[in-house]
Amino acid sequence: MAERRDPAERISDRERDRRDLRAWIEEWRYWLGGAVIMSAVWGVRCFHEGELGFYWPMMPLGVWAAVLVAIAVWPRGREAGES
């Protein structure tokens, strides 16, 4: 039988979901900032060498993005200490 939850718990769940989404979007903003900085470093180096080199920021950005996507799709259980 499914457990019934009072409206206050549902509201707090909604608030927690909203807070989690806000934090996840903020992480993507950090990712974008990192992408801009690393791409700028790569671009300056390519300009200095006079040729396009391997786009090395792809590796750390790819791993970072994979972690953020995994966080989004990973099933979430109850927090420790909750009943």
URCOR-V859589 format. One record per residue. N is the residue number from 1. SS is DSSP state (@ for helix, = for strand, . for the rest). BURIAL is b if it has 24 or more other ideal C-beta (glycine too) atoms within 12 Angstrom, else e. D_FIRST is the distance of its C-alpha to the first C-alpha in Angstrom with 2 decimals. Layout:
N | SS | BURIAL | D_FIRST
N | SS | BURIAL | D_FIRST
//
This chain:
1 | . | e | 0.00
2 | . | e | 3.78
3 | . | e | 6.34
4 | . | e | 9.13
5 | . | e | 12.56
6 | . | e | 15.83
7 | @ | e | 18.55
8 | @ | e | 20.67
9 | @ | e | 18.29
10 | @ | e | 18.06
11 | @ | e | 21.85
12 | @ | e | 22.37
13 | @ | e | 20.35
14 | @ | e | 22.60
15 | @ | e | 25.59
16 | @ | e | 24.80
17 | @ | e | 24.51
18 | @ | e | 27.80
19 | @ | e | 29.44
20 | @ | e | 28.44
21 | @ | e | 29.83
22 | @ | e | 32.97
23 | @ | e | 33.47
24 | @ | e | 33.01
25 | @ | e | 35.56
26 | @ | e | 37.86
27 | @ | e | 37.74
28 | @ | e | 38.88
29 | @ | e | 41.70
30 | @ | e | 42.78
31 | @ | b | 42.68
32 | @ | e | 44.91
33 | @ | e | 47.29
34 | @ | e | 47.53
35 | @ | e | 48.22
36 | @ | e | 51.00
37 | @ | e | 52.62
38 | @ | e | 52.49
39 | @ | e | 53.74
40 | @ | e | 56.55
41 | @ | e | 57.59
42 | @ | b | 57.54
43 | @ | e | 59.53
44 | @ | e | 62.15
45 | @ | e | 62.62
46 | @ | e | 63.04
47 | @ | e | 65.50
48 | @ | e | 67.43
49 | @ | e | 67.64
50 | . | e | 68.50
51 | . | e | 65.94
52 | . | e | 62.23
53 | . | e | 60.63
54 | . | e | 57.26
55 | . | e | 54.47
56 | . | e | 53.13
57 | @ | b | 50.62
58 | @ | e | 48.51
59 | @ | e | 47.40
60 | @ | e | 46.04
61 | @ | b | 44.67
62 | @ | e | 42.87
63 | @ | e | 41.22
64 | @ | e | 40.32
65 | @ | e | 38.83
66 | @ | e | 36.83
67 | @ | e | 35.30
68 | @ | b | 34.44
69 | @ | e | 32.82
70 | @ | e | 30.84
71 | @ | e | 29.57
72 | @ | e | 28.43
73 | @ | e | 26.52
74 | . | e | 25.22
75 | . | e | 21.46
76 | . | e | 20.95
77 | . | e | 18.72
78 | . | e | 18.53
79 | . | e | 21.99
80 | . | e | 23.22
81 | . | e | 22.95
82 | . | e | 19.85
83 | . | e | 16.88
//
